[in-house]
Amino acid sequence: MRPMRIRDLREDNDLSQQALADLLHVTQATYSRYESGKQNIPNEMLIALARFYGTSVDYLLGLTDCRKPYERAKK
């Protein structure tokens, strides 16, 4: 994972690490480790971040540079 991508998104939105930690129900220290790449982000957290920022998990993981989320499949 490209840790800087989630950091850049957080900073672009003028949010603190604590605000994102609260969103994800983790400690600020845990979120800091996510940003620094010292700890892998669980899938459910990646999905929550992608939804929060209105982007895709692929964007968060650095697999695409397109911030626009994918179209969801209709059920």
C-alpha positions in Angstrom: 0.0 0.0 0.0 1.1 3.6 -0.6 0.7 5.0 2.9 1.1 8.6 1.7 -2.2 8.4 -0.3 -4.4 8.1 2.8 -2.2 10.8 4.5 -2.6 13.1 1.5 -6.4 12.6 1.4 -6.7 13.3 5.1 -4.6 16.4 4.9 -6.4 17.6 1.7 -9.6 17.4 3.7 -8.1 19.2 6.8 -8.8 16.3 9.0 -6.7 15.1 12.0 -5.5 11.5 12.5 -7.8 11.4 15.5 -10.9 12.2 13.4 -10.1 9.3 11.1 -9.3 7.0 14.0 -12.7 7.9 15.5 -14.4 7.2 12.1 -12.7 3.7 12.0 -13.1 3.0 15.7 -9.4 2.6 16.2 -6.8 4.5 18.3 -4.9 7.4 16.9 -1.7 5.4 17.2 -3.2 2.6 15.1 -4.3 5.0 12.4 -0.9 6.6 12.5 0.6 3.1 11.8 -1.8 2.7 8.9 -0.6 6.0 7.4 3.1 5.2 7.9 2.7 1.7 6.4 3.9 0.1 9.6 0.6 -1.8 9.9 -1.6 -3.2 7.1 -5.1 -1.7 6.9 -7.9 -4.3 7.2 -10.2 -4.7 4.2 -13.2 -3.3 6.1 -11.2 -0.2 7.0 -10.1 0.3 3.4 -13.7 0.1 2.3 -14.8 2.5 5.0 -12.1 5.0 3.9 -12.9 4.6 0.2 -16.6 5.4 0.9 -15.7 8.3 3.3 -13.5 9.9 0.6 -15.7 9.0 -2.3 -13.0 7.0 -4.1 -12.1 3.4 -4.7 -10.0 1.0 -2.7 -7.8 0.7 -5.8 -7.0 4.4 -5.5 -6.2 4.1 -1.9 -3.9 1.1 -2.6 -2.2 3.0 -5.5 -3.4 0.6 -8.2 -5.0 3.5 -10.1 -4.5 7.2 -10.2 -8.1 7.8 -10.9 -9.9 9.1 -7.8 -13.4 8.5 -9.2 -15.0 5.4 -7.6 -16.2 2.5 -9.7 -19.8 2.2 -10.6 -21.5 -0.2 -8.2 -23.2 -3.3 -9.5 -27.0 -3.1 -9.4 -28.8 -5.8 -7.5 
